[in-house]
Amino acid sequence: MTDHKLFRISKMEEFTYEQIRAKALKQGVKDNKVHIGLWANLNNYLKTRRKKNGKVTTYYIALQKLAY
């Protein structure tokens, strides 16, 4: 019998810009969209935009490593 590596992806967490902003400010990031966006990118958050009821909202998805 051969051993197979099992890959498991846990549920991806989504955060709004306001939630990411609060996390970034706690770590001393300057309070502007550029610095907060860079902080999110460097901390493995993927920026995505969704349109709902005619309004575009920015969400950040926490990228997680695969568990082996």
N, C-alpha and C positions, 0 to 999 in steps of 0.2 A: 504494500500500500504506500502510495506517495503522499508526502505532506504538501498541502496547498496553502499558500498564504491567503488569509481571508482579509479582505478590505472592508472596512466599515466607515461610512461617512455619517457623522452625527448631524442632527438638524442644524441647518445654518441659521444663525441669529441675524435679524435685521434691526437696524437702528435708524431713527430719523436724524436729520442734521442737528436738531436741538439736543438729542441724546449724545451724539458724538461730540458736540461742542462742549457739553458739560464734562465729559471724560477728559477732553483735551485741556480744558481750563484748569482742571485739578492737577494736571502735570506741568502747569506753568507755560502753556502755549499762548502766544499773543491772540487777542480776541478779534480776529478777522478771518474771512472765508478762505483766503489763500493759505495762511498758516494752519488753520484747522484742517483743511483739505490735505495739505502735505503731511500733517501728523497722522491723519487717518490712513493715507497711502503707505506711510512708513511702518504703520502698526497693523498691516495686513487687513485693511478694510477695502472692499471693492465698492466704488461709487456707481449707483444705478439710479435712473430716473423713471418714474411711472406716472402715467396720466390717469387721473380718476376724476370723473365729473367735470372735465374740462380744465382741471388744475394739475400742473406738473409738480410732483413732490420728489425730493431727493432722498434716497435711502442708501444706507451703507450696509453691506453684507460682510460679516466677520468670516474671513477665510480661515479654515482650520485645517490642520494637517491630518492626513489619513492615519487612522489607528491600525496598526498591524497586528 
